[in-house]
Amino acid sequence: MKILEQIKEILIKNGLKIACAESCTGGLVSSYLTDISGSSAYIEQNFVTYSNQAKSRFLNVKKETLDEFGAVSFDVAYQMALGLLNYAQVSLATTGILGPTGGSKEKPVGLCYIGFGILKNNKPVIKVVKFQSEIKNCDVNEQRLLIKEDIAKNALKNLVGFLCENIGPCKET
């Protein structure tokens, strides 16, 4: 993926490392990021924080936030991205519902919140993007994998935009 080279270039050029915490994507974002040779120069540490306990233990997500809003929420993605900044200067976090079970009218299958963070002058800047995958009408097991891939690719695309917004202009690819 061309976008992976762009992420690598932006992070290395700016002397930054990234940490990821993935719930619904189960490590797929991390896997994509490590598909590029030399990824150890810009990846610090990655987590699959599938359980609420892992989100709290490793990322300092508050139990009260999980109880009030649920794991798939803006607030949890925000706290995940913020907690990751204890490990690296840039963060990316995903939390969502892959299905086929677990969805509701308020939180349908394919819903994901993607949190991004960066330390600017030692102060955290956090952004959360709500993403709804439109993958439907296929075998339920295939659908789950396709939604995961859709979310992971959207997270990487939005990471580039977030970095460009907060570091400075990026050249188009």
C-alpha positions as semicolon CSV with decimal commas, in nm:
position;residue;x (nm);y (nm);z (nm)
1;M;0,000;0,000;0,000
2;K;0,133;0,338;-0,100
3;I;-0,010;0,493;0,216
4;L;0,226;0,284;0,431
5;E;0,529;0,438;0,260
6;Q;0,380;0,782;0,323
7;I;0,328;0,708;0,694
8;K;0,683;0,576;0,719
9;E;0,822;0,886;0,547
10;I;0,627;1,131;0,766
11;L;0,719;0,959;1,092
12;I;1,088;0,910;1,011
13;K;1,130;1,260;0,864
14;N;0,989;1,407;1,186
15;G;1,173;1,171;1,421
16;L;0,847;1,027;1,555
17;K;0,742;0,680;1,664
18;I;0,391;0,541;1,680
19;A;0,210;0,314;1,924
20;C;-0,116;0,142;1,833
21;A;-0,392;-0,008;2,045
22;E;-0,641;-0,218;1,859
23;S;-0,960;-0,375;1,976
24;C;-1,184;-0,456;1,680
25;T;-0,900;-0,467;1,427
26;G;-0,715;-0,726;1,637
27;G;-0,367;-0,618;1,529
28;L;-0,437;-0,571;1,157
29;V;-0,330;-0,204;1,161
30;S;-0,007;-0,308;1,332
31;S;0,039;-0,586;1,079
32;Y;0,001;-0,343;0,789
33;L;0,245;-0,098;0,948
34;T;0,507;-0,373;0,983
35;D;0,466;-0,482;0,620
36;I;0,718;-0,213;0,526
37;S;1,089;-0,286;0,565
38;G;1,245;-0,062;0,826
39;S;0,929;-0,031;1,035
40;S;1,131;-0,067;1,355
41;A;1,250;0,290;1,291
42;Y;0,900;0,430;1,348
43;I;0,699;0,173;1,547
44;E;0,750;0,182;1,923
45;Q;0,493;-0,056;2,068
46;N;0,154;-0,203;1,975
47;F;-0,124;-0,363;2,177
48;V;-0,434;-0,567;2,106
49;T;-0,656;-0,446;2,390
50;Y;-0,965;-0,652;2,318
51;S;-1,099;-0,668;2,674
52;N;-1,210;-0,375;2,886
53;Q;-0,956;-0,485;3,148
54;A;-0,673;-0,455;2,895
55;K;-0,794;-0,110;2,790
56;S;-0,782;-0,002;3,154
57;R;-0,454;-0,175;3,247
58;F;-0,241;-0,070;2,951
59;L;-0,409;0,251;2,831
60;N;-0,557;0,401;3,148
61;V;-0,912;0,392;3,010
62;K;-1,134;0,470;3,307
63;K;-1,375;0,200;3,424
64;E;-1,639;0,470;3,465
65;T;-1,602;0,564;3,097
66;L;-1,639;0,202;2,989
67;D;-1,944;0,157;3,214
68;E;-2,113;0,479;3,101
69;F;-2,041;0,478;2,726
70;G;-1,935;0,122;2,645
71;A;-1,613;0,006;2,482
72;V;-1,731;0,119;2,138
73;S;-1,753;0,493;2,195
74;F;-1,592;0,826;2,121
75;D;-1,485;0,860;2,484
76;V;-1,310;0,523;2,500
77;A;-1,128;0,582;2,168
78;Y;-1,019;0,922;2,303
79;Q;-0,883;0,769;2,625
80;M;-0,714;0,487;2,433
81;A;-0,534;0,735;2,205
82;L;-0,437;0,949;2,505
83;G;-0,310;0,651;2,705
84;L;-0,093;0,538;2,414
85;L;0,098;0,866;2,428
86;N;0,269;0,722;2,737
87;Y;0,447;0,486;2,496
88;A;0,518;0,698;2,185
89;Q;0,476;1,049;2,042
90;V;0,203;0,937;1,798
91;S;-0,091;0,708;1,869
92;L;-0,364;0,524;1,682
93;A;-0,647;0,334;1,855
94;T;-0,944;0,139;1,720
95;T;-1,259;0,021;1,895
96;G;-1,563;-0,107;1,711
97;I;-1,811;-0,383;1,628
98;L;-1,721;-0,636;1,359
99;G;-2,030;-0,855;1,395
100;P;-2,216;-1,054;1,298
101;T;-2,331;-1,031;1,662
102;G;-2,297;-0,743;1,903
103;G;-2,456;-0,471;1,695
104;S;-2,759;-0,264;1,790
105;K;-2,961;0,020;1,641
106;E;-2,746;0,272;1,829
107;K;-2,421;0,087;1,757
108;P;-2,457;-0,115;1,436
109;V;-2,218;-0,377;1,305
110;G;-1,933;-0,199;1,125
111;L;-1,925;0,100;1,362
112;C;-1,578;0,203;1,473
113;Y;-1,420;0,491;1,659
114;I;-1,061;0,560;1,563
115;G;-0,852;0,771;1,799
116;F;-0,537;0,956;1,696
117;G;-0,292;1,136;1,920
118;I;0,028;1,332;1,897
119;L;0,246;1,509;2,148
120;K;0,300;1,871;2,042
121;N;0,529;2,064;2,274
122;N;0,475;1,780;2,526
123;K;0,099;1,842;2,520
124;P;-0,141;1,581;2,382
125;V;-0,354;1,659;2,078
126;I;-0,628;1,399;2,032
127;K;-0,877;1,348;1,749
128;V;-1,144;1,080;1,722
129;V;-1,307;0,982;1,394
130;K;-1,634;0,789;1,377
131;F;-1,636;0,541;1,089
132;Q;-1,919;0,318;0,968
133;S;-1,818;0,038;0,735
134;E;-2,071;-0,024;0,462
135;I;-1,966;-0,386;0,400
136;K;-2,284;-0,597;0,384
137;N;-2,457;-0,877;0,196
138;C;-2,190;-1,144;0,212
139;D;-2,114;-1,454;0,418
140;V;-2,107;-1,352;0,787
141;N;-1,753;-1,480;0,846
142;E;-1,628;-1,309;0,530
143;Q;-1,816;-0,993;0,629
144;R;-1,635;-0,980;0,964
145;L;-1,294;-1,001;0,794
146;L;-1,388;-0,746;0,528
147;I;-1,515;-0,500;0,791
148;K;-1,191;-0,543;0,987
149;E;-0,989;-0,470;0,672
150;D;-1,212;-0,172;0,585
151;I;-1,164;-0,021;0,932
152;A;-0,786;-0,081;0,932
153;K;-0,739;0,082;0,591
154;N;-0,960;0,377;0,692
155;A;-0,755;0,418;1,012
156;L;-0,431;0,436;0,812
157;K;-0,578;0,684;0,564
158;N;-0,701;0,904;0,848
159;L;-0,364;0,873;1,024
160;V;-0,197;1,042;0,728
161;G;-0,449;1,327;0,742
162;F;-0,405;1,365;1,117
163;L;-0,026;1,374;1,086
164;C;-0,040;1,629;0,805
165;E;-0,279;1,849;1,008
166;N;-0,051;1,843;1,311
167;I;0,301;1,827;1,170
168;G;0,268;2,041;0,862
169;P;0,186;2,005;0,498
170;C;0,245;1,667;0,340
171;K;0,310;1,605;-0,023
172;E;0,032;1,435;-0,214
173;T;0,075;1,072;-0,315
